[in-house]
Amino acid sequence: MAVRLPIALVLAFLLTGVLFWVLWLLIHVSAEVGDARTAARIEFTRLRRDTDVQSKREEKARPERPAQAPSAPRMSRVSVGPATESVQMLAPSVDVRGALQRISVNVGGSDRDVIPLVRIEPEYPNRAANRGIEGWVLVQFTITPAGTVKDAKVVDAAPKGYFEESALKAIGKWRYNPKIEGGVAVERRGIQMVLRFQLGS
């Protein structure tokens, strides 16, 4: 144990000295090589030639006209089949005779009765159309001073349970010129209308 320690110290010093000597050689050799090299210096100047200044007018771009005008597309005619005929057959009719008998217009005075402006045809219910059922609905309603319909109710219908909802929905969209009494718009109550639902032949 006493012999190993001095030997290890001597070897360590020798190894360290060799390493420093190798590093010194590397640095010395690289310095000499760097001095021996002469850097080639390249100088160049860029020659720029003056260009002649020419004034250019900006010409307005003119749209080019096509040589030949495009031909208008031709519409193909579609033959009417059974589907469109069935749609036309499902238009219900509105019987306005009874209503016109109850609605009179006083021409020449300041008073007048209601005048229909907009009447939306009711939709034919699919359930009735699929079963080929026809019928009618008697509806009673009130026309407000603004010309709208309120308090619409079904008085009678045949057959029941098919056309009432469609009739009420359509009449709710109707518009009138209101009744005038003494130059003032008033309500017109108790108007009855028959809406008939018929399949075309």
URQUI-V297412 format. One record per residue. OMEGA is omega in radians with two decimals (* if undefined). Layout:
omega = (OMEGA,OMEGA)
This chain:
omega = (-3.14,-3.10,-3.06,-3.05,3.10,3.12,-3.14,3.14,-3.13,3.11,-3.13,3.13,3.12,-3.13,3.13,3.12,3.11,-3.13,3.12,3.14,3.11,3.12,3.14,3.10,-3.14,-3.12,-3.10,-3.12,-3.13,3.12,3.14,3.12,3.14,3.11,-3.09,-3.11,3.04,-3.11,3.11,-3.11,-3.12,3.09,3.07,3.08,-3.09,3.14,3.14,3.14,3.10,3.11,3.12,3.13,3.10,3.12,-3.13,3.08,3.09,3.13,3.13,-3.13,3.11,3.13,3.14,3.11,3.10,-3.11,-3.11,-3.13,3.13,-3.14,-3.13,-3.14,3.11,-3.13,3.13,3.13,3.14,3.14,-3.12,-3.13,-3.13,-3.10,-3.12,3.11,3.14,3.11,3.14,-3.11,-3.05,-3.14,3.11,3.13,3.13,3.11,-3.08,-3.13,-3.12,3.14,-3.13,3.07,-3.12,-3.10,3.12,-3.13,3.13,-3.11,3.09,3.12,3.13,3.13,3.05,3.12,-3.10,3.09,-3.14,3.10,-3.08,3.08,3.13,3.11,3.12,3.09,3.10,-3.11,-3.13,-3.11,3.12,-3.12,3.14,-3.13,3.13,-3.09,3.03,3.13,3.14,3.14,3.04,-3.06,3.06,-3.08,3.13,3.08,-3.08,3.06,3.10,3.12,3.11,-3.11,3.06,3.10,3.12,3.12,-3.14,3.09,-3.13,3.11,3.07,-0.20,-3.08,3.05,-3.12,-2.93,-3.02,-3.08,3.13,3.14,3.14,3.14,-3.14,-3.10,3.09,3.12,-3.13,3.12,-3.10,2.79,-3.00,3.08,-3.12,3.05,-3.13,3.13,-3.11,3.10,-3.12,3.10,3.02,-3.03,3.00,3.09,3.13,-3.10,3.09,3.07,-3.10,3.12,-3.09,3.03,3.14,-3.12,*)
